[in-house]
């Protein structure tokens, strides 16, 4: 099994944050599914950010 590099992890986080913005925009419509997906993606981004080493100390 291949390791995920920090660069790949940061790229995935950026894509997920962009997806969150999209779902937040769609959540303005009466679409509960978009609101829930946005929330779940935000939780996932938080978990992934915790996996990154702290470069800024």
Predicted model as a PDB file, atoms N, CA, C, CB and O in Angstrom, pLDDT in the B-factor column:
MODEL        1                                                                  
ATOM      1  N   UNK A   1       0.844  -1.182   0.000  1.00 71.00           N  
ATOM      2  CA  UNK A   1       0.000   0.000   0.000  1.00 71.00           C  
ATOM      3  C   UNK A   1       0.887   1.243   0.000  1.00 71.00           C  
ATOM      4  CB  UNK A   1      -0.959   0.000   1.222  1.00 71.00           C  
ATOM      5  O   UNK A   1       1.812   1.344   0.805  1.00 71.00           O  
ATOM      6  N   UNK A   2       0.615   2.165  -0.877  1.00 79.00           N  
ATOM      7  CA  UNK A   2       1.429   3.372  -1.024  1.00 79.00           C  
ATOM      8  C   UNK A   2       1.049   4.417   0.023  1.00 79.00           C  
ATOM      9  CB  UNK A   2       1.271   3.957  -2.436  1.00 79.00           C  
ATOM     10  O   UNK A   2      -0.113   4.558   0.405  1.00 79.00           O  
ATOM     11  N   UNK A   3       2.053   5.128   0.462  1.00 87.00           N  
ATOM     12  CA  UNK A   3       1.828   6.225   1.396  1.00 87.00           C  
ATOM     13  C   UNK A   3       1.286   7.435   0.643  1.00 87.00           C  
ATOM     14  CB  UNK A   3       3.134   6.587   2.146  1.00 87.00           C  
ATOM     15  O   UNK A   3       1.576   7.627  -0.538  1.00 87.00           O  
ATOM     16  N   UNK A   4       0.507   8.235   1.332  1.00 84.00           N  
ATOM     17  CA  UNK A   4      -0.011   9.470   0.756  1.00 84.00           C  
ATOM     18  C   UNK A   4       0.926  10.593   1.187  1.00 84.00           C  
ATOM     19  CB  UNK A   4      -1.500   9.750   1.210  1.00 84.00           C  
ATOM     20  O   UNK A   4       1.155  10.802   2.379  1.00 84.00           O  
ATOM     21  N   UNK A   5       1.458  11.300   0.219  1.00 90.00           N  
ATOM     22  CA  UNK A   5       2.385  12.391   0.544  1.00 90.00           C  
ATOM     23  C   UNK A   5       1.622  13.584   1.115  1.00 90.00           C  
ATOM     24  CB  UNK A   5       3.188  12.818  -0.710  1.00 90.00           C  
ATOM     25  O   UNK A   5       0.411  13.711   0.932  1.00 90.00           O  
ATOM     26  N   UNK A   6       2.351  14.448   1.805  1.00 90.00           N  
ATOM     27  CA  UNK A   6       1.737  15.649   2.372  1.00 90.00           C  
ATOM     28  C   UNK A   6       1.164  16.540   1.274  1.00 90.00           C  
ATOM     29  CB  UNK A   6       2.760  16.433   3.205  1.00 90.00           C  
ATOM     30  O   UNK A   6       0.119  17.165   1.455  1.00 90.00           O  
ATOM     31  N   UNK A   7       1.854  16.594   0.133  1.00 92.00           N  
ATOM     32  CA  UNK A   7       1.368  17.396  -0.986  1.00 92.00           C  
ATOM     33  C   UNK A   7       0.045  16.856  -1.505  1.00 92.00           C  
ATOM     34  CB  UNK A   7       2.402  17.429  -2.113  1.00 92.00           C  
ATOM     35  O   UNK A   7      -0.879  17.621  -1.779  1.00 92.00           O  
ATOM     36  N   UNK A   8      -0.045  15.537  -1.640  1.00 93.00           N  
ATOM     37  CA  UNK A   8      -1.302  14.929  -2.083  1.00 93.00           C  
ATOM     38  C   UNK A   8      -2.418  15.178  -1.075  1.00 93.00           C  
ATOM     39  CB  UNK A   8      -1.119  13.423  -2.302  1.00 93.00           C  
ATOM     40  O   UNK A   8      -3.562  15.427  -1.456  1.00 93.00           O  
ATOM     41  N   UNK A   9      -2.087  15.110   0.196  1.00 93.00           N  
ATOM     42  CA  UNK A   9      -3.084  15.342   1.240  1.00 93.00           C  
ATOM     43  C   UNK A   9      -3.573  16.781   1.194  1.00 93.00           C  
ATOM     44  CB  UNK A   9      -2.504  15.020   2.629  1.00 93.00           C  
ATOM     45  O   UNK A   9      -4.771  17.034   1.323  1.00 93.00           O  
ATOM     46  N   UNK A  10      -2.656  17.727   1.012  1.00 94.00           N  
ATOM     47  CA  UNK A  10      -3.058  19.139   0.912  1.00 94.00           C  
ATOM     48  C   UNK A  10      -3.932  19.377  -0.320  1.00 94.00           C  
ATOM     49  CB  UNK A  10      -1.813  20.050   0.857  1.00 94.00           C  
ATOM     50  O   UNK A  10      -4.889  20.149  -0.267  1.00 94.00           O  
ATOM     51  N   UNK A  11      -3.601  18.714  -1.425  1.00 95.00           N  
ATOM     52  CA  UNK A  11      -4.403  18.846  -2.648  1.00 95.00           C  
ATOM     53  C   UNK A  11      -5.806  18.292  -2.431  1.00 95.00           C  
ATOM     54  CB  UNK A  11      -3.722  18.118  -3.826  1.00 95.00           C  
ATOM     55  O   UNK A  11      -6.787  18.908  -2.848  1.00 95.00           O  
ATOM     56  N   UNK A  12      -5.907  17.147  -1.790  1.00 95.00           N  
ATOM     57  CA  UNK A  12      -7.220  16.553  -1.509  1.00 95.00           C  
ATOM     58  C   UNK A  12      -8.037  17.457  -0.598  1.00 95.00           C  
ATOM     59  CB  UNK A  12      -7.061  15.163  -0.867  1.00 95.00           C  
ATOM     60  O   UNK A  12      -9.242  17.614  -0.792  1.00 95.00           O  
ATOM     61  N   UNK A  13      -7.386  18.049   0.392  1.00 95.00           N  
ATOM     62  CA  UNK A  13      -8.083  18.968   1.305  1.00 95.00           C  
ATOM     63  C   UNK A  13      -8.597  20.172   0.530  1.00 95.00           C  
ATOM     64  CB  UNK A  13      -7.146  19.427   2.457  1.00 95.00           C  
ATOM     65  O   UNK A  13      -9.724  20.615   0.751  1.00 95.00           O  
ATOM     66  N   UNK A  14      -7.790  20.702  -0.372  1.00 97.00           N  
ATOM     67  CA  UNK A  14      -8.215  21.861  -1.174  1.00 97.00           C  
ATOM     68  C   UNK A  14      -9.432  21.516  -2.026  1.00 97.00           C  
ATOM     69  CB  UNK A  14      -7.062  22.350  -2.076  1.00 97.00           C  
ATOM     70  O   UNK A  14     -10.380  22.298  -2.108  1.00 97.00           O  
ATOM     71  N   UNK A  15      -9.404  20.335  -2.667  1.00 97.00           N  
ATOM     72  CA  UNK A  15     -10.554  19.912  -3.471  1.00 97.00           C  
ATOM     73  C   UNK A  15     -11.802  19.741  -2.607  1.00 97.00           C  
ATOM     74  CB  UNK A  15     -10.239  18.599  -4.201  1.00 97.00           C  
ATOM     75  O   UNK A  15     -12.900  20.121  -3.016  1.00 97.00           O  
ATOM     76  N   UNK A  16     -11.636  19.178  -1.429  1.00 96.00           N  
ATOM     77  CA  UNK A  16     -12.787  18.994  -0.538  1.00 96.00           C  
ATOM     78  C   UNK A  16     -13.327  20.337  -0.053  1.00 96.00           C  
ATOM     79  CB  UNK A  16     -12.401  18.117   0.664  1.00 96.00           C  
ATOM     80  O   UNK A  16     -14.539  20.507   0.082  1.00 96.00           O  
ATOM     81  N   UNK A  17     -12.439  21.287   0.210  1.00 96.00           N  
ATOM     82  CA  UNK A  17     -12.896  22.622   0.626  1.00 96.00           C  
ATOM     83  C   UNK A  17     -13.659  23.302  -0.509  1.00 96.00           C  
ATOM     84  CB  UNK A  17     -11.694  23.499   1.062  1.00 96.00           C  
ATOM     85  O   UNK A  17     -14.642  24.002  -0.261  1.00 96.00           O  
ATOM     86  N   UNK A  18     -13.217  23.103  -1.749  1.00 96.00           N  
ATOM     87  CA  UNK A  18     -13.956  23.646  -2.894  1.00 96.00           C  
ATOM     88  C   UNK A  18     -15.326  22.979  -3.025  1.00 96.00           C  
ATOM     89  CB  UNK A  18     -13.149  23.457  -4.196  1.00 96.00           C  
ATOM     90  O   UNK A  18     -16.316  23.641  -3.335  1.00 96.00           O  
ATOM     91  N   UNK A  19     -15.378  21.677  -2.788  1.00 95.00           N  
ATOM     92  CA  UNK A  19     -16.657  20.959  -2.837  1.00 95.00           C  
ATOM     93  C   UNK A  19     -17.599  21.472  -1.746  1.00 95.00           C  
ATOM     94  CB  UNK A  19     -16.431  19.434  -2.678  1.00 95.00           C  
ATOM     95  O   UNK A  19     -18.808  21.572  -1.956  1.00 95.00           O  
ATOM     96  N   UNK A  20     -17.041  21.793  -0.593  1.00 95.00           N  
ATOM     97  CA  UNK A  20     -17.858  22.338   0.499  1.00 95.00           C  
ATOM     98  C   UNK A  20     -18.497  23.655   0.081  1.00 95.00           C  
ATOM     99  CB  UNK A  20     -17.005  22.542   1.769  1.00 95.00           C  
ATOM    100  O   UNK A  20     -19.672  23.900   0.356  1.00 95.00           O  
ATOM    101  N   UNK A  21     -17.715  24.498  -0.586  1.00 94.00           N  
ATOM    102  CA  UNK A  21     -18.262  25.779  -1.058  1.00 94.00           C  
ATOM    103  C   UNK A  21     -19.408  25.556  -2.037  1.00 94.00           C  
ATOM    104  CB  UNK A  21     -17.160  26.624  -1.722  1.00 94.00           C  
ATOM    105  O   UNK A  21     -20.414  26.265  -1.997  1.00 94.00           O  
ATOM    106  N   UNK A  22     -19.255  24.580  -2.907  1.00 93.00           N  
ATOM    107  CA  UNK A  22     -20.307  24.260  -3.871  1.00 93.00           C  
ATOM    108  C   UNK A  22     -21.571  23.782  -3.159  1.00 93.00           C  
ATOM    109  CB  UNK A  22     -19.821  23.191  -4.861  1.00 93.00           C  
ATOM    110  O   UNK A  22     -22.673  24.245  -3.454  1.00 93.00           O  
ATOM    111  N   UNK A  23     -21.401  22.853  -2.220  1.00 92.00           N  
ATOM    112  CA  UNK A  23     -22.566  22.348  -1.489  1.00 92.00           C  
ATOM    113  C   UNK A  23     -23.200  23.426  -0.618  1.00 92.00           C  
ATOM    114  CB  UNK A  23     -22.170  21.157  -0.626  1.00 92.00           C  
ATOM    115  O   UNK A  23     -24.420  23.437  -0.450  1.00 92.00           O  
ATOM    116  N   UNK A  24     -22.399  24.330  -0.062  1.00 90.00           N  
ATOM    117  CA  UNK A  24     -22.956  25.444   0.713  1.00 90.00           C  
ATOM    118  C   UNK A  24     -23.815  26.336  -0.180  1.00 90.00           C  
ATOM    119  CB  UNK A  24     -21.826  26.272   1.369  1.00 90.00           C  
ATOM    120  O   UNK A  24     -24.872  26.808   0.239  1.00 90.00           O  
ATOM    121  N   UNK A  25     -23.361  26.564  -1.407  1.00 91.00           N  
ATOM    122  CA  UNK A  25     -24.143  27.376  -2.341  1.00 91.00           C  
ATOM    123  C   UNK A  25     -25.442  26.663  -2.721  1.00 91.00           C  
ATOM    124  CB  UNK A  25     -23.318  27.688  -3.606  1.00 91.00           C  
ATOM    125  O   UNK A  25     -26.495  27.294  -2.808  1.00 91.00           O  
ATOM    126  N   UNK A  26     -25.368  25.364  -2.944  1.00 89.00           N  
ATOM    127  CA  UNK A  26     -26.575  24.598  -3.288  1.00 89.00           C  
ATOM    128  C   UNK A  26     -27.523  24.473  -2.100  1.00 89.00           C  
ATOM    129  CB  UNK A  26     -26.192  23.204  -3.790  1.00 89.00           C  
ATOM    130  O   UNK A  26     -28.731  24.314  -2.278  1.00 89.00           O  
ATOM    131  N   UNK A  27     -26.977  24.547  -0.898  1.00 84.00           N  
ATOM    132  CA  UNK A  27     -27.813  24.411   0.303  1.00 84.00           C  
ATOM    133  C   UNK A  27     -28.740  25.606   0.478  1.00 84.00           C  
ATOM    134  CB  UNK A  27     -26.936  24.252   1.546  1.00 84.00           C  
ATOM    135  O   UNK A  27     -29.687  25.538   1.261  1.00 84.00           O  
ATOM    136  N   UNK A  28     -28.485  26.707  -0.242  1.00 82.00           N  
ATOM    137  CA  UNK A  28     -29.395  27.851  -0.174  1.00 82.00           C  
ATOM    138  C   UNK A  28     -30.749  27.502  -0.771  1.00 82.00           C  
ATOM    139  CB  UNK A  28     -28.796  29.061  -0.900  1.00 82.00           C  
ATOM    140  O   UNK A  28     -31.773  28.077  -0.405  1.00 82.00           O  
ATOM    141  N   UNK A  29     -30.736  26.553  -1.694  1.00 82.00           N  
ATOM    142  CA  UNK A  29     -31.985  26.013  -2.210  1.00 82.00           C  
ATOM    143  C   UNK A  29     -32.533  25.048  -1.166  1.00 82.00           C  
ATOM    144  CB  UNK A  29     -31.780  25.304  -3.598  1.00 82.00           C  
ATOM    145  O   UNK A  29     -31.781  24.591  -0.305  1.00 82.00           O  
ATOM    146  N   UNK A  30     -33.800  24.731  -1.220  1.00 81.00           N  
ATOM    147  CA  UNK A  30     -34.328  23.797  -0.220  1.00 81.00           C  
ATOM    148  C   UNK A  30     -33.859  22.353  -0.483  1.00 81.00           C  
ATOM    149  CB  UNK A  30     -35.866  23.854  -0.208  1.00 81.00           C  
ATOM    150  O   UNK A  30     -34.645  21.490  -0.875  1.00 81.00           O  
ATOM    151  N   UNK A  31     -32.570  22.123  -0.258  1.00 79.00           N  
ATOM    152  CA  UNK A  31     -31.999  20.795  -0.507  1.00 79.00           C  
ATOM    153  C   UNK A  31     -31.231  20.362   0.733  1.00 79.00           C  
ATOM    154  CB  UNK A  31     -31.068  20.798  -1.769  1.00 79.00           C  
ATOM    155  O   UNK A  31     -30.066  20.722   0.899  1.00 79.00           O  
ATOM    156  N   UNK A  32     -31.868  19.602   1.596  1.00 84.00           N  
ATOM    157  CA  UNK A  32     -31.244  19.153   2.843  1.00 84.00           C  
ATOM    158  C   UNK A  32     -30.018  18.288   2.576  1.00 84.00           C  
ATOM    159  CB  UNK A  32     -32.250  18.377   3.689  1.00 84.00           C  
ATOM    160  O   UNK A  32     -29.061  18.319   3.351  1.00 84.00           O  
ATOM    161  N   UNK A  33     -30.034  17.515   1.491  1.00 86.00           N  
ATOM    162  CA  UNK A  33     -28.916  16.630   1.176  1.00 86.00           C  
ATOM    163  C   UNK A  33     -27.626  17.426   0.991  1.00 86.00           C  
ATOM    164  CB  UNK A  33     -29.221  15.814  -0.087  1.00 86.00           C  
ATOM    165  O   UNK A  33     -26.561  16.987   1.426  1.00 86.00           O  
ATOM    166  N   UNK A  34     -27.711  18.579   0.358  1.00 87.00           N  
ATOM    167  CA  UNK A  34     -26.522  19.402   0.137  1.00 87.00           C  
ATOM    168  C   UNK A  34     -25.985  19.951   1.452  1.00 87.00           C  
ATOM    169  CB  UNK A  34     -26.839  20.552  -0.823  1.00 87.00           C  
ATOM    170  O   UNK A  34     -24.773  20.024   1.657  1.00 87.00           O  
ATOM    171  N   UNK A  35     -26.879  20.330   2.322  1.00 88.00           N  
ATOM    172  CA  UNK A  35     -26.479  20.844   3.629  1.00 88.00           C  
ATOM    173  C   UNK A  35     -25.763  19.756   4.430  1.00 88.00           C  
ATOM    174  CB  UNK A  35     -27.708  21.366   4.407  1.00 88.00           C  
ATOM    175  O   UNK A  35     -24.741  20.023   5.062  1.00 88.00           O  
ATOM    176  N   UNK A  36     -26.287  18.550   4.405  1.00 92.00           N  
ATOM    177  CA  UNK A  36     -25.684  17.435   5.123  1.00 92.00           C  
ATOM    178  C   UNK A  36     -24.320  17.069   4.541  1.00 92.00           C  
ATOM    179  CB  UNK A  36     -26.611  16.223   5.088  1.00 92.00           C  
ATOM    180  O   UNK A  36     -23.376  16.802   5.286  1.00 92.00           O  
ATOM    181  N   UNK A  37     -24.217  17.057   3.219  1.00 92.00           N  
ATOM    182  CA  UNK A  37     -22.935  16.732   2.580  1.00 92.00           C  
ATOM    183  C   UNK A  37     -21.880  17.772   2.917  1.00 92.00           C  
ATOM    184  CB  UNK A  37     -23.100  16.629   1.058  1.00 92.00           C  
ATOM    185  O   UNK A  37     -20.723  17.434   3.170  1.00 92.00           O  
ATOM    186  N   UNK A  38     -22.276  19.027   2.919  1.00 92.00           N  
ATOM    187  CA  UNK A  38     -21.346  20.094   3.273  1.00 92.00           C  
ATOM    188  C   UNK A  38     -20.808  19.878   4.687  1.00 92.00           C  
ATOM    189  CB  UNK A  38     -22.033  21.471   3.162  1.00 92.00           C  
ATOM    190  O   UNK A  38     -19.609  20.015   4.928  1.00 92.00           O  
ATOM    191  N   UNK A  39     -21.686  19.545   5.602  1.00 93.00           N  
ATOM    192  CA  UNK A  39     -21.290  19.312   6.997  1.00 93.00           C  
ATOM    193  C   UNK A  39     -20.337  18.120   7.102  1.00 93.00           C  
ATOM    194  CB  UNK A  39     -22.535  19.074   7.877  1.00 93.00           C  
ATOM    195  O   UNK A  39     -19.333  18.190   7.810  1.00 93.00           O  
ATOM    196  N   UNK A  40     -20.646  17.040   6.409  1.00 95.00           N  
ATOM    197  CA  UNK A  40     -19.812  15.837   6.464  1.00 95.00           C  
ATOM    198  C   UNK A  40     -18.429  16.100   5.850  1.00 95.00           C  
ATOM    199  CB  UNK A  40     -20.508  14.668   5.731  1.00 95.00           C  
ATOM    200  O   UNK A  40     -17.420  15.621   6.368  1.00 95.00           O  
ATOM    201  N   UNK A  41     -18.383  16.851   4.759  1.00 95.00           N  
ATOM    202  CA  UNK A  41     -17.101  17.166   4.125  1.00 95.00           C  
ATOM    203  C   UNK A  41     -16.263  18.041   5.060  1.00 95.00           C  
ATOM    204  CB  UNK A  41     -17.321  17.880   2.762  1.00 95.00           C  
ATOM    205  O   UNK A  41     -15.050  17.856   5.157  1.00 95.00           O  
ATOM    206  N   UNK A  42     -16.900  18.989   5.744  1.00 95.00           N  
ATOM    207  CA  UNK A  42     -16.164  19.842   6.683  1.00 95.00           C  
ATOM    208  C   UNK A  42     -15.548  19.003   7.803  1.00 95.00           C  
ATOM    209  CB  UNK A  42     -17.094  20.923   7.277  1.00 95.00           C  
ATOM    210  O   UNK A  42     -14.418  19.260   8.215  1.00 95.00           O  
ATOM    211  N   UNK A  43     -16.274  18.014   8.292  1.00 96.00           N  
ATOM    212  CA  UNK A  43     -15.736  17.136   9.328  1.00 96.00           C  
ATOM    213  C   UNK A  43     -14.551  16.333   8.791  1.00 96.00           C  
ATOM    214  CB  UNK A  43     -16.831  16.187   9.853  1.00 96.00           C  
ATOM    215  O   UNK A  43     -13.554  16.157   9.490  1.00 96.00           O  
ATOM    216  N   UNK A  44     -14.657  15.851   7.562  1.00 96.00           N  
ATOM    217  CA  UNK A  44     -13.577  15.093   6.941  1.00 96.00           C  
ATOM    218  C   UNK A  44     -12.337  15.959   6.748  1.00 96.00           C  
ATOM    219  CB  UNK A  44     -14.032  14.520   5.601  1.00 96.00           C  
ATOM    220  O   UNK A  44     -11.219  15.506   6.990  1.00 96.00           O  
ATOM    221  N   UNK A  45     -12.528  17.196   6.315  1.00 96.00           N  
ATOM    222  CA  UNK A  45     -11.406  18.121   6.124  1.00 96.00           C  
ATOM    223  C   UNK A  45     -10.692  18.356   7.457  1.00 96.00           C  
ATOM    224  CB  UNK A  45     -11.900  19.470   5.528  1.00 96.00           C  
ATOM    225  O   UNK A  45      -9.462  18.395   7.502  1.00 96.00           O  
ATOM    226  N   UNK A  46     -11.445  18.510   8.520  1.00 95.00           N  
ATOM    227  CA  UNK A  46     -10.842  18.705   9.842  1.00 95.00           C  
ATOM    228  C   UNK A  46      -9.988  17.506  10.227  1.00 95.00           C  
ATOM    229  CB  UNK A  46     -11.929  18.940  10.902  1.00 95.00           C  
ATOM    230  O   UNK A  46      -8.878  17.675  10.732  1.00 95.00           O  
ATOM    231  N   UNK A  47     -10.491  16.301   9.996  1.00 94.00           N  
ATOM    232  CA  UNK A  47      -9.730  15.087  10.303  1.00 94.00           C  
ATOM    233  C   UNK A  47      -8.462  15.002   9.464  1.00 94.00           C  
ATOM    234  CB  UNK A  47     -10.591  13.845  10.073  1.00 94.00           C  
ATOM    235  O   UNK A  47      -7.401  14.642   9.973  1.00 94.00           O  
ATOM    236  N   UNK A  48      -8.569  15.333   8.181  1.00 93.00           N  
ATOM    237  CA  UNK A  48      -7.402  15.262   7.308  1.00 93.00           C  
ATOM    238  C   UNK A  48      -6.354  16.313   7.681  1.00 93.00           C  
ATOM    239  CB  UNK A  48      -7.825  15.441   5.851  1.00 93.00           C  
ATOM    240  O   UNK A  48      -5.154  16.042   7.619  1.00 93.00           O  
ATOM    241  N   UNK A  49      -6.799  17.495   8.064  1.00 93.00           N  
ATOM    242  CA  UNK A  49      -5.860  18.542   8.464  1.00 93.00           C  
ATOM    243  C   UNK A  49      -5.095  18.130   9.714  1.00 93.00           C  
ATOM    244  CB  UNK A  49      -6.599  19.866   8.709  1.00 93.00           C  
ATOM    245  O   UNK A  49      -3.937  18.512   9.882  1.00 93.00           O  
ATOM    246  N   UNK A  50      -5.725  17.355  10.593  1.00 92.00           N  
ATOM    247  CA  UNK A  50      -5.043  16.868  11.778  1.00 92.00           C  
ATOM    248  C   UNK A  50      -3.954  15.851  11.433  1.00 92.00           C  
ATOM    249  CB  UNK A  50      -6.046  16.253  12.733  1.00 92.00           C  
ATOM    250  O   UNK A  50      -3.031  15.652  12.223  1.00 92.00           O  
ATOM    251  N   UNK A  51      -4.045  15.215  10.288  1.00 87.00           N  
ATOM    252  CA  UNK A  51      -3.036  14.241   9.829  1.00 87.00           C  
ATOM    253  C   UNK A  51      -1.797  14.920   9.270  1.00 87.00           C  
ATOM    254  CB  UNK A  51      -3.632  13.324   8.768  1.00 87.00           C  
ATOM    255  O   UNK A  51      -0.731  14.308   9.196  1.00 87.00           O  
ATOM    256  N   UNK A  52      -1.931  16.194   8.874  1.00 87.00           N  
ATOM    257  CA  UNK A  52      -0.794  16.930   8.334  1.00 87.00           C  
ATOM    258  C   UNK A  52       0.170  17.303   9.463  1.00 87.00           C  
ATOM    259  CB  UNK A  52      -1.272  18.197   7.583  1.00 87.00           C  
ATOM    260  O   UNK A  52      -0.262  17.646  10.563  1.00 87.00           O  
ATOM    261  N   UNK A  53       1.465  17.235   9.189  1.00 83.00           N  
ATOM    262  CA  UNK A  53       2.419  17.702  10.215  1.00 83.00           C  
ATOM    263  C   UNK A  53       2.328  19.210  10.363  1.00 83.00           C  
ATOM    264  CB  UNK A  53       3.872  17.288   9.853  1.00 83.00           C  
ATOM    265  O   UNK A  53       2.025  19.924   9.407  1.00 83.00           O  
ATOM    266  N   UNK A  54       2.589  19.679  11.550  1.00 77.00           N  
ATOM    267  CA  UNK A  54       2.558  21.126  11.810  1.00 77.00           C  
ATOM    268  C   UNK A  54       3.846  21.752  11.298  1.00 77.00           C  
ATOM    269  CB  UNK A  54       2.370  21.424  13.333  1.00 77.00           C  
ATOM    270  O   UNK A  54       4.881  21.690  11.961  1.00 77.00           O  
ATOM    271  N   UNK A  55       3.778  22.354  10.113  1.00 61.00           N  
ATOM    272  CA  UNK A  55       4.939  23.008   9.519  1.00 61.00           C  
ATOM    273  C   UNK A  55       5.121  24.424  10.058  1.00 61.00           C  
ATOM    274  CB  UNK A  55       4.803  23.042   8.001  1.00 61.00           C  
ATOM    275  O   UNK A  55       6.222  24.973  10.035  1.00 61.00           O  
ATOM    276  N   UNK A  56       4.038  24.997  10.538  1.00 54.00           N  
ATOM    277  CA  UNK A  56       4.067  26.408  10.970  1.00 54.00           C  
ATOM    278  C   UNK A  56       4.098  26.476  12.498  1.00 54.00           C  
ATOM    279  CB  UNK A  56       2.828  27.190  10.414  1.00 54.00           C  
ATOM    280  O   UNK A  56       3.070  26.698  13.137  1.00 54.00           O  
ATOM    281  N   UNK A  57       5.267  26.286  13.070  1.00 42.00           N  
ATOM    282  CA  UNK A  57       5.399  26.361  14.530  1.00 42.00           C  
ATOM    283  C   UNK A  57       6.113  27.622  14.927  1.00 42.00           C  
ATOM    284  CB  UNK A  57       6.143  25.144  15.080  1.00 42.00           C  
ATOM    285  O   UNK A  57       6.320  27.866  16.116  1.00 42.00           O  
TER     286      UNK A  57                                                      
ENDMDL                                                                          
END                                                                             
